[in-house]
Amino acid sequence: MVDTSAGASFFIRARWVPLAIVVSVFASHATGQSPGSLNFVSRNGSNVGYCGPLGGPLASHTFATPVATSDTISLVDPGGPTSNSSSTTSTLIATPTSAGLSLVSSGIAMRGALTPQLPFGTYATADARDQWDFTVSATVHYTLNVSLSATSNEAVVSACNYLFVGAAITPDPGTPPPPYSASLSAPGTFTLSLSGTLGPGQYVLSMMARADSVSNSWPFSGSLQNSATLSLQSLAVAAPRNAPPNPLSYTCTLPRLGQTWSGSINPALTGHGFAQPFISFATTQLTLPEGPVLLIDLPVVEIAPPLTGPLASFSIALPPDPGLAGLSISTQAVHFGGAPSFALSNAIDLTLGY
């Protein structure tokens, strides 16, 4: 028979908050989560474009401050009796956030035909490169997606490349070990997806791309389109917390997003036959009149309906939403039925993550 003492009834009645709204509540609480205290230390970036004969149109922009950048250079030279028409467009975009860094570059370089051919060519070059140094102060999970693409009517060696190095990179299963770098020859494409953990320390992410004629041919056309996106997410944490006389009856797995989170409760430790787990977004330590200590604050949400012992188990599929990474919640279970009064388990404080 289910216990109906004042304390147990008070705790169990708190489940009136529907579990169906938990995901939307998660999302509202997760806004602005910032994993690992990311700090951008320095930057060495440049965006260059030039075309026409020697002394023709040229622009060179440098970036030494690690701030958001969106820079485009677009130049045209119409040519003349002794020079080819030419043009160049080069774009460099950098987007730092509290949870990562995105680098994007694109460019087009073109040189028109000329008859008769000249002994010396006309410039047509787009060159964008960026290097960011940053630190993380706590271990975080990361994903890195790289895409390099270059076209050319010439065979060009190392038209673009990327580099990712640092203090302590540990790959996830299925991700190759470091070092991480690649050079792409045009024409060609390269894609890569990495994931793993970064330990505290300093890291470098850089990317370079250049559309340029190396054979002095005309007509000439070359283009590039590159991106490197580094995203940091909090690690999943499950930290037990307790106060006597609550039994250590509750255990659970790490709450990894996109995976199944499961737990088990042993109400038989206190002579009870049933258990029910709850979650809250706040902690407390309140000794109830019957003796058990409430460790999660009201209101609470039921994780599962009442479960039968002696070992009551539950599981929940966590959404694969990276926006929930870093969200902290607390969980605790109530024991009831089959014995006088009721009992409360230990609490487990969770951080959703990877």
C-alpha positions, 0 to 999 in steps of 0.5 A: 500500500502506498504511503500517504504521510504528509511528507510523502504526499507533499513530495509526490503531489508536486509532480503536477508539472507535466513531463511533456513540457520538460524539453521546452523548459530545458531550452529556456534554461539552456540559453547562453550556456558557455562551456569551458571559459573560452578565451581568444588570445591573439590573431594573425589574419590578412585579406589580399587581392590584386590584379592588372599589370605591376602597379595595378589595383591592389588591396591588403587588409590585416587583422590582429585583433580577435574580433568578428570580421566580415571583409571583402575586397573586389577589384577590376582592371579592364586591361589594354593594348599590352595587358589582359583584363583581370579581376579579383574578389576575396572575402574573409569572415571570422565569427568568434562566440563564447562557444566556438569559432567559425572561419570562412574564406572565398575568392575568385581570380580571373584573367582574360585572353589577349592576342597576341600573347604577352611575354609577361602575364597580368596579376589576378590573385585572391589570398585570405588567411587567418590564425586564431590562438585561444585557451580553454580553462576546463575540459570541454567536448568539441566538434570541428567541421572543415571544408576546403574547395578550390577550382583552377584551369591550372594544376595548383599545389597547396591552394588552401590548407587548415591547421588545428593543434593544441595542448590536449586533444583527445579524439572521440571513438571513430575520430582519428588521432591528431595532428590535424592539418591538410593541404589541398591542391586545386582543383579539388575538395576536402572535407573533415569532421572531428570530435573529442575533448580539449583539456585546459590549455592553449590551441590554434585554429588556422586556415589559408586559401589562395587563388593564383595563376602559377603558370602565367596562363590566359585566359585564367580562372581560379576560385576557392570556398573554405570554412572551418567551424569549431564548436565547444560543448560542455561535458556530461556530468553526474555528481552524487550529493547526499545528507543523512539519513537518506540512503545511497539508493540511486545511481544513473548514467551520464546524461549525454545528449542524443543518447539514452540516459538511465537510472536505477533506485533500490527502495528495498534498502529502506524496506519500501516496495516502490520508487519514483524519480524527480528532477528540479532546476534548483537544489535545497537541503530541507529536513522534513518532519518525518526525517528524510532530507529533501535535496531538490527544490520545488517545483519538481517534475516526475521523470517516470511513473511510480516504479516497482522495486526491489530495483526500480529502473528507468530510461529517457532518450535525451534530445540531440540538441547542442543548445542543451549542453551545459544545462544543470538539473538535479534529481532525487527519488522517493521510496514509498509503499510496503513500509511505514512512512517514506524515504528519500534517496540521495540526489544526483546533480546533472549537467547535460552534455557530451 
